[in-house]
Amino acid sequence: MSFLTAEWNNLAMINYVIDPKILEKYVPSGTELDFFEGKCYVSFIGFLFEKVKVLGLKIPFHTDFEEVNLRFYVKRFENGAWKRGAVFISEIVPKFAISFVANTFYNEHYETFPMKHTLKIQDNSREFIYQWKVNNKWNTIHVETHKDPIEIKIGSEAEFMTEHYFGYNKVSETETIEYQVKHPRWRQYEVLTNTSTIDFEAVYGKEFAFVKDLEPTSVFLAEGSAISIEAKRKIKL
């Protein structure tokens, strides 16, 4: 049985190229940074985490909520093949119990803040807004997209961002947690406008304050799907 089943829907992804040296201390043992066309990326992602079940059971008042996370991309070579995965630097949700379970059992980096979202469907477009409150200030991911989804192109930056099917967490210099995330290939909504406003220093600390001065290399919205998170595995080196 999967540890967790749910739906990840309407994933607004804002992507930046950064110096890989910034991420070196976060890279879990047994993995290495995964590059796209020689560039190192971080992604800020807002989405809806819905229909959540843990070990097949619904947790009252904890089945549907927003999440915003900051992640980067790694890979691990094992049994003659590459596993491509993501490492989460920060994950924000509005439910303390979700943070407690994820941090306790998967060594994640969840924090709990007030959150809200708005989804609007216009005649020819869609609007997606995710907000979270830090230091009494609302941060916002806000994108407007075409109304209809399209296939994600093979070999594209969007494919690179979405086709990572493992999660890795650093426990120590010699121990890593690995878990598999299963979902079908996603489609995307092309973004028309991005008017997001994020206080990077307040949310992510001085280390990532510089992102406010960067232009995203891409912004897109993945349609999402049902997903499952499998039981964790510890890797010791």
N, C-alpha and C positions, 0 to 999 in steps of 0.2 A: 504493500500500500504506500502511496506517495505521502510524504510528510505533510504537504500542503497542496491543495488545489484551489484554483481561483480563476478569475478573468483579469487580464491586464488590458485596459481599453483606453483608446485615444491618447497615445503617448506622444506628447510634444517634446521634441528633441532638439536642443540647441547645442551645437558642436563647435569646439575651438581646438586649434593646434597650439600646443605648448611645448616648452623645453622638457624633454624626457627626464632631465636631471631632477626636476621638481618632484617627480613621481617615484624616484628610485627607492626611497625609504618605505614606500607603501607596497612595493612589489612582493607578493608572498613567495616564500621559499619554494623552489621547484617550478616556478613560472618565470616568464620573461615578458617584457613589454611587446605588445602586438602593434605593428605599424601598418598604416594604409598609405601606399605609394611613398614610403619613406618618412611619413609624418606621424607624430604622436598626438593622440586626441584625448580630450576629456569631453564628456557630455553632461549637460544639465537636463533632467527629464522630469516632466510633470505628467501624471497619469491617474487613472481611476483603478483602484484595487477593489474588485467586486466579487461577490459570491464566494467568499473565503470559507474554506473548511480545513481544519487541522486534524489530520488522521481520520478524515471522513466525517468529522463533526463540526457543525456550525457553532460559533461562539456568540452568544447573544450580544447584540449591539456592536459587534466587531466584524461584520461580514462585508461592509461597503464603506470605503473611505478613500481619501486622496493620498498620494505620495509624491514627494519631490526628492530626487536623488542626484548626487554628483558621482560619476563613475569614470573609470578608464579601462583600457583593454589589454588583456594579457593572453598568453598561450602557453600550453604545457605539452611537451613531447613525451608520449607514453605508448608502449606496445607498437612502435613503428608508425604512429600517426600523431598529428597535432590536435589537441583539444583547445578550442578557442573560448575564452571566458571573459568575465568582467569582474572588476574589483570596485567595491563601493567605498568611497571616502566618507560620504555622508548620506543618510536617508532620513527624511522627515515625514512623520505621519501625525494625525491628530489623536491617536489612541495610545495611551500609555501601555496597555497590555500587549499591544503589537510590538512596541519597542522592547518591552521586557522579554518576551519570548524569543524574538530574533536575536537580541544581544546575548541572551543566556545560552541558547542552544546552537546558534550559528556564528557567534563571535562577530556579529554585524555591528554597525555604528549608527543605530537609530536614535533619533531625538524626537521629542513630542512637543508640537507647537499647535496653536489654533490654525485651522485651515478651512478653506471653502473653495468652491469651484462654480463656474457657470458655463453651460454649453448652449449655443444658439444655432439654429438652422435657418438660414436665409434662403431666398429664392435661388441664388446662384453660388452660395458660399456657406461655410460653417465657421463658427467662432468658438475658440476654446480658451478658457481662462482658469488658471490655477493660482491660488494665493495662500501664503502662509505668513504668520505674524511673528516677528522677532524684534525684541526691544520696543514693543508698542508700534512697530511700523510694518505695514503690509508690503510684502514682496510679491511680484506678479510675473507669471509666465502667461503671455497673451499673444495668440496667433490667430490669424484668419486664413482659411484655406479654401481651395476649390471644393465644390460640394461633393463630387464623386471621387472615390478612391481609384488609384491606378496601381499596376504592378510595380514592385521595386525592381529596378534594372540590375541584371547580373553584372557584377564588377563595379558597381557604383559605391559611393561613400555611404549612402543609406543602407545598402546591403551589408557593408562592413559593420556598421553600427548595430544592426538588428540580428545578424547571424552569429551571435556568440551564445553558446548553449550551456555554459558552465559558470558557476560563481566560485570565486576564490577569496578566502579571508586569511590574513596573516595572523597567526597565533603567537609565534616567536620566530627567531632567526632560523630555527630548524623544524618548525611545525606549521602546517597549512591545513585549513579546512577546504574541502572541495565538495560541491554539490551540483547536480545536473538540473537544468531548467528545460522542460520540454514544452514546445509549442510549434504549430505549423508555421510555414513561411508567411510573413505578413505582407499586406498591401500598405500603401501610403497615400496621404492627402498632400498635394503640393501646396506649399505655404505662399500666400499672397502678401501678407504683411506680418511683421514681428514687432510688437511694441512692448516687449517685456522690460520690466524694471526690477533689478535685483541688486540689493546692497551686499555685494560679494564679501566684503570684509566683515560685516555684522553677522552674516550667515555662516561663512566658511573660514573666517579668521584672516589675519594679516597675510598668511602664506598665499592666499588666493585673491587678495584684494586687486592685484594687477589685471585680473580678467575684465574688470570694468572698462579698461582701455583697449580691449581687443574687439575686433569684428568677428562674428561667427563665420566659420567657413561654410556652414550649411545650417538650415533650419527646416525640419520637416515634421510631419505628424504621422506616426505609424498607427494603423487601424487597431491593432491588437487582436487578442483571441483568448480562448481558454488556455491556461497554463498549468503545469504541475512542477513542484519543487520536490526533488527526491531526497531521500535520507542522506545525511552528510557522511563524508569519509575523511579520516585524518591521514595526512601524508607526513611522514617523518623522514628527514634527511640526515 
